[in-house]
Amino acid sequence: MKILSPLTSTEEVKPLVESGADEFYCGLLSKEWDKNYTRVGSQNKRYWESNHFHSFDDLKKAVKIAHSFEKPVFLTVNAQFYTKKQYPILVEELKKTIESGVDSLIIADPALLMNLKNLDLDIDFHISSIAAAFNSGAADFYKKLGASRIMLPRQITMNDVKQISKSNIQLEAFILNERCWNIDGLCTFNHGIESKNGEKHDGCSLPYQLMIVNNNPSKLNIMRNNRRIRKQVLLKSNSMCHNECGICSLYYFEKYNVCSVKIVGRGHPIEMKVKYVNYIKEAMNLLKNSKSFLEFQKKAQKLYSSYFNYSCNDINCYYSDLL
């Protein structure tokens, strides 16, 4: 099993490799794309400036360094939809990224996948979690379209992983950070809201309440109270739900031939990325010396507490069906 680490600068490659990263994924937001469509229209579903490379030269340098360590780099191109006008620019940019040496494109849109396949580009295609491949039928569908790997959705169960593994395609799974409760492929929230005072929010993290009121005073009071309660719950959950984790699942991932586990956090500082890779690497070493799932789970939960200073629970567990 390999560790897939986020990457946003050339300076990050060496320390992440030395920590144990086996593969890298990254995004590119060129000046031309930003000018035409803004970061809100990012072609890789990330909107903050710190989440991307911003030039083909920087990407090429990072790829060259990664390849010097024999580590591949995958580029995210996983927006769910591209307009007809965007395609010429997008294709030209992807050709430039391929020339820069990236090893694979991570794609969510089947139409884009089919278009790129028809261009006969010399590159592998990975399917993003945003494509929502929840079962073996979806896995077979993307395999027929030419994909070599599928990123499993966040809400997958271990039994789902077992069934999908029978499709004989490389599988990749989330292992750390940002366990969203919403399904990537169905979510319409914008993750790039910035308030007037400069604070940044994800749309799904803002307090909200939906209710048909019809000027009913009692329902208005309920709505106001629920808004206050939800805000308190969000504040509490945000303090608890950092570093959502799935390392206990490594035991079963190994049995079901999951080839790579993904650390989320492109915009995180390098110190945190190194810490994340060290954590997963140490968990993998514990797995080698564990004779049963329960033995490994006990060790893994202790490791989690030592790294992040709070105990494992079903809120911050990626695969809570294992608890």
C-alpha positions as CSV (number, residue, x, y, z in Angstrom):
1,M,0.0,0.0,0.0
2,K,1.3,3.4,-0.9
3,I,0.8,6.8,0.8
4,L,-0.6,9.5,-1.5
5,S,0.3,13.0,-0.3
6,P,-0.9,16.4,-1.3
7,L,1.6,18.7,-2.9
8,T,1.5,22.5,-3.7
9,S,5.1,23.6,-4.1
10,T,8.5,22.4,-5.3
11,E,10.0,22.8,-1.8
12,E,7.6,20.2,-0.3
13,V,8.7,17.3,-2.4
14,K,11.9,16.3,-0.7
15,P,10.7,16.5,3.0
16,L,7.6,14.5,2.1
17,V,9.5,11.8,0.3
18,E,11.9,11.6,3.3
19,S,8.8,11.2,5.6
20,G,7.5,8.3,3.5
21,A,5.3,9.7,0.8
22,D,5.1,7.3,-2.2
23,E,2.9,9.3,-4.6
24,F,1.8,12.9,-4.9
25,Y,-1.4,14.7,-6.2
26,C,-1.7,18.4,-6.9
27,G,-3.8,21.0,-8.7
28,L,-2.9,23.7,-11.2
29,L,-4.7,27.0,-11.6
30,S,-3.0,28.9,-14.4
31,K,-3.2,32.7,-14.7
32,E,-5.2,32.3,-17.9
33,W,-7.8,30.1,-16.3
34,D,-8.0,32.3,-13.2
35,K,-8.5,35.4,-15.4
36,N,-11.2,33.8,-17.5
37,Y,-13.2,31.8,-14.9
38,T,-11.8,32.8,-11.5
39,R,-10.9,30.5,-8.7
40,V,-14.6,29.8,-8.1
41,G,-14.6,28.2,-11.5
42,S,-11.4,26.2,-10.7
43,Q,-11.0,23.2,-12.9
44,N,-9.9,21.1,-10.0
45,K,-12.6,21.8,-7.4
46,R,-10.4,23.8,-5.0
47,Y,-10.8,27.5,-4.6
48,W,-8.2,28.8,-2.2
49,E,-5.0,30.2,-3.7
50,S,-2.8,27.9,-1.5
51,N,-4.3,24.8,-3.0
52,H,-2.7,25.0,-6.4
53,F,0.5,25.3,-8.5
54,H,0.1,28.6,-10.4
55,S,2.5,28.0,-13.3
56,F,3.5,25.2,-15.6
57,D,7.1,25.8,-14.9
58,D,6.6,25.3,-11.1
59,L,4.7,22.1,-11.8
60,K,7.4,20.9,-14.1
61,K,10.1,21.5,-11.5
62,A,8.1,19.7,-8.8
63,V,7.5,16.7,-11.1
64,K,11.2,16.6,-12.0
65,I,12.2,16.5,-8.3
66,A,9.5,13.8,-7.5
67,H,10.7,11.7,-10.5
68,S,14.3,12.0,-9.2
69,F,13.0,10.0,-6.2
70,E,11.0,7.7,-8.5
71,K,7.7,9.1,-7.1
72,P,4.8,9.8,-9.5
73,V,2.7,12.9,-9.6
74,F,-1.0,13.0,-10.4
75,L,-2.9,16.2,-11.5
76,T,-6.4,16.8,-10.4
77,V,-8.8,17.9,-13.1
78,N,-11.9,16.9,-11.3
79,A,-14.6,19.6,-11.7
80,Q,-17.9,17.9,-12.5
81,F,-18.7,19.9,-15.6
82,Y,-16.9,21.9,-18.2
83,T,-18.6,24.1,-20.8
84,K,-18.1,23.8,-24.5
85,K,-16.1,27.1,-24.5
86,Q,-13.8,25.8,-21.8
87,Y,-12.8,22.7,-23.6
88,P,-10.2,24.2,-26.0
89,I,-8.4,26.0,-23.2
90,L,-8.6,23.0,-20.9
91,V,-7.3,20.5,-23.4
92,E,-4.3,22.9,-24.3
93,E,-3.5,23.2,-20.6
94,L,-3.7,19.4,-20.1
95,K,-1.3,18.9,-23.0
96,K,1.1,21.3,-21.3
97,T,0.8,19.4,-18.0
98,I,1.5,16.1,-19.8
99,E,4.6,17.7,-21.3
100,S,5.6,18.7,-17.8
101,G,5.8,15.0,-16.9
102,V,2.7,14.4,-14.7
103,D,2.0,10.6,-14.5
104,S,-1.8,10.7,-14.4
105,L,-4.9,12.9,-14.6
106,I,-7.6,12.6,-11.9
107,I,-11.0,13.1,-13.5
108,A,-14.6,13.2,-12.4
109,D,-16.5,14.1,-15.6
110,P,-17.1,11.1,-17.9
111,A,-17.5,13.4,-20.9
112,L,-14.0,14.8,-20.3
113,L,-12.6,11.3,-19.9
114,M,-14.1,10.2,-23.2
115,N,-12.8,13.4,-25.0
116,L,-9.3,12.9,-23.7
117,K,-9.3,9.3,-24.5
118,N,-10.2,10.1,-28.1
119,L,-7.2,12.4,-28.3
120,D,-5.0,9.4,-27.7
121,L,-2.9,11.1,-25.0
122,D,0.0,9.2,-23.5
123,I,-1.2,9.3,-19.9
124,D,-3.1,7.3,-17.3
125,F,-6.5,8.3,-16.1
126,H,-7.7,8.1,-12.4
127,I,-11.3,8.5,-11.4
128,S,-11.9,11.1,-8.7
129,S,-14.1,10.5,-5.6
130,I,-16.3,13.2,-7.1
131,A,-17.4,10.7,-9.7
132,A,-19.1,8.8,-6.9
133,A,-18.1,5.2,-7.8
134,F,-20.0,3.5,-4.9
135,N,-20.2,0.0,-6.4
136,S,-18.7,-2.5,-8.8
137,G,-21.0,-1.5,-11.6
138,A,-19.6,2.0,-11.5
139,A,-16.1,0.7,-11.3
140,D,-16.6,-1.5,-14.3
141,F,-18.1,1.5,-16.2
142,Y,-15.1,3.7,-15.6
143,K,-12.7,0.8,-16.4
144,K,-14.3,0.4,-19.8
145,L,-13.8,4.2,-20.4
146,G,-10.1,3.7,-19.9
147,A,-9.5,4.4,-16.2
148,S,-6.7,2.6,-14.4
149,R,-7.6,3.6,-10.9
150,I,-10.6,4.7,-8.9
151,M,-10.7,6.9,-5.8
152,L,-13.4,5.6,-3.6
153,P,-16.0,8.0,-2.1
154,R,-15.7,9.1,1.5
155,Q,-18.9,7.4,2.5
156,I,-17.9,4.0,1.4
157,T,-18.2,1.0,3.8
158,M,-15.7,-1.8,4.2
159,N,-18.1,-4.3,2.7
160,D,-18.4,-1.9,-0.4
161,V,-14.6,-1.9,-0.7
162,K,-14.6,-5.7,-0.6
163,Q,-17.2,-5.9,-3.4
164,I,-15.6,-3.2,-5.6
165,S,-12.2,-4.9,-5.3
166,K,-13.6,-7.7,-7.4
167,S,-13.7,-5.3,-10.4
168,N,-9.9,-5.8,-10.8
169,I,-9.0,-2.1,-11.0
170,Q,-6.7,-0.2,-8.8
171,L,-8.5,1.3,-5.8
172,E,-7.5,4.3,-3.7
173,A,-9.1,5.3,-0.4
174,F,-9.2,8.3,1.9
175,I,-7.2,7.8,5.1
176,L,-6.9,11.2,6.8
177,N,-8.5,14.7,7.1
178,E,-11.7,16.4,6.0
179,R,-14.3,13.6,6.3
180,C,-17.1,15.5,4.7
181,W,-20.6,14.3,5.6
182,N,-21.9,15.2,2.1
183,I,-21.3,13.1,-1.0
184,D,-18.7,14.8,-3.3
185,G,-20.5,13.9,-6.5
186,L,-23.9,15.1,-5.4
187,C,-22.9,18.2,-3.3
188,T,-23.7,21.6,-4.7
189,F,-22.1,23.7,-1.9
190,N,-19.4,26.2,-2.9
191,H,-16.2,25.7,-0.9
192,G,-14.9,29.2,-1.5
193,I,-16.9,31.7,0.5
194,E,-15.1,34.7,1.9
195,S,-16.8,37.1,4.2
196,K,-16.3,40.9,4.2
197,N,-13.8,40.7,7.1
198,G,-11.7,38.2,5.2
199,E,-12.8,35.1,7.0
200,K,-13.0,32.0,4.8
201,H,-15.7,29.4,5.0
202,D,-17.0,26.3,3.3
203,G,-20.6,26.7,2.3
204,C,-21.6,23.5,4.1
205,S,-20.0,24.8,7.4
206,L,-22.2,27.9,7.7
207,P,-25.2,27.7,10.1
208,Y,-28.4,27.2,8.3
209,Q,-31.9,25.8,8.7
210,L,-34.5,24.9,6.1
211,M,-38.2,25.0,7.2
212,I,-41.6,26.0,5.6
213,V,-42.7,28.7,8.0
214,N,-45.8,30.4,6.3
215,N,-45.6,33.2,8.9
216,N,-46.3,30.7,11.7
217,P,-44.9,32.4,14.9
218,S,-44.2,29.0,16.6
219,K,-42.3,27.7,13.6
220,L,-40.3,31.0,13.4
221,N,-39.2,30.5,17.1
222,I,-38.3,26.9,16.3
223,M,-36.2,28.0,13.4
224,R,-34.4,30.7,15.4
225,N,-33.7,28.2,18.2
226,N,-32.5,25.6,15.8
227,R,-30.1,28.1,14.2
228,R,-28.6,28.8,17.5
229,I,-28.3,25.1,18.4
230,R,-26.8,24.3,15.0
231,K,-24.2,27.0,15.4
232,Q,-23.2,25.6,18.8
233,V,-23.0,22.0,17.3
234,L,-20.9,23.3,14.4
235,L,-18.5,25.0,16.8
236,K,-18.3,21.9,18.9
237,S,-17.9,19.5,15.9
238,N,-15.3,21.8,14.2
239,S,-13.2,21.5,17.4
240,M,-13.5,17.7,17.4
241,C,-13.5,16.8,13.7
242,H,-10.0,17.9,12.7
243,N,-7.8,15.1,11.5
244,E,-10.6,12.7,10.6
245,C,-8.9,9.4,10.4
246,G,-9.3,5.9,8.9
247,I,-6.0,4.1,9.8
248,C,-7.9,1.2,11.4
249,S,-9.1,0.4,7.9
250,L,-5.5,-0.3,6.7
251,Y,-6.0,-3.8,8.1
252,Y,-8.8,-4.5,5.6
253,F,-7.5,-2.3,2.8
254,E,-4.5,-4.6,2.6
255,K,-6.7,-7.6,2.3
256,Y,-8.9,-6.0,-0.4
257,N,-5.9,-4.8,-2.5
258,V,-6.4,-1.1,-2.0
259,C,-3.2,0.2,-3.7
260,S,-3.0,3.6,-2.1
261,V,-4.3,5.7,0.7
262,K,-4.9,9.4,0.3
263,I,-4.1,12.2,2.8
264,V,-6.4,15.2,2.2
265,G,-5.0,18.8,2.8
266,R,-3.5,20.4,-0.2
267,G,-3.6,23.8,1.5
268,H,-2.1,22.7,4.8
269,P,1.4,23.9,5.7
270,I,4.3,21.6,5.0
271,E,4.9,20.9,8.7
272,M,1.4,19.4,8.9
273,K,1.8,17.4,5.7
274,V,5.0,15.9,7.0
275,K,3.3,15.0,10.3
276,Y,0.4,13.3,8.4
277,V,2.8,11.2,6.3
278,N,4.8,10.2,9.4
279,Y,1.6,9.2,11.1
280,I,0.4,7.0,8.3
281,K,3.8,5.5,7.8
282,E,4.0,4.6,11.5
283,A,0.5,3.1,11.4
284,M,1.6,0.9,8.5
285,N,4.6,-0.3,10.5
286,L,2.2,-1.2,13.4
287,L,0.1,-3.1,10.9
288,K,3.1,-5.4,10.0
289,N,3.4,-6.5,13.6
290,S,-0.3,-7.0,14.3
291,K,-1.8,-10.5,14.3
292,S,-5.5,-9.5,14.3
293,F,-7.7,-6.5,13.5
294,L,-8.5,-5.9,17.2
295,E,-4.8,-5.9,18.1
296,F,-4.1,-3.4,15.3
297,Q,-7.1,-1.2,16.1
298,K,-6.0,-0.9,19.7
299,K,-2.5,0.2,18.6
300,A,-3.9,2.5,15.9
301,Q,-6.2,4.3,18.3
302,K,-3.4,4.9,20.8
303,L,-1.3,6.2,17.9
304,Y,-4.0,8.6,16.9
305,S,-4.3,10.0,20.4
306,S,-0.6,10.5,20.6
307,Y,-0.4,12.5,17.3
308,F,-3.6,14.6,17.6
309,N,-4.2,14.8,21.4
310,Y,-7.8,13.6,21.4
311,S,-9.4,10.2,21.4
312,C,-10.8,8.3,18.5
313,N,-14.7,8.4,18.1
314,D,-17.3,7.9,15.5
315,I,-17.5,11.6,14.6
316,N,-13.9,11.7,13.3
317,C,-13.7,8.1,12.0
318,Y,-13.7,7.7,8.3
319,Y,-14.9,4.1,8.4
320,S,-17.0,4.1,11.6
321,D,-18.6,0.7,10.6
322,L,-15.3,-0.7,12.0
323,L,-15.8,0.8,15.5
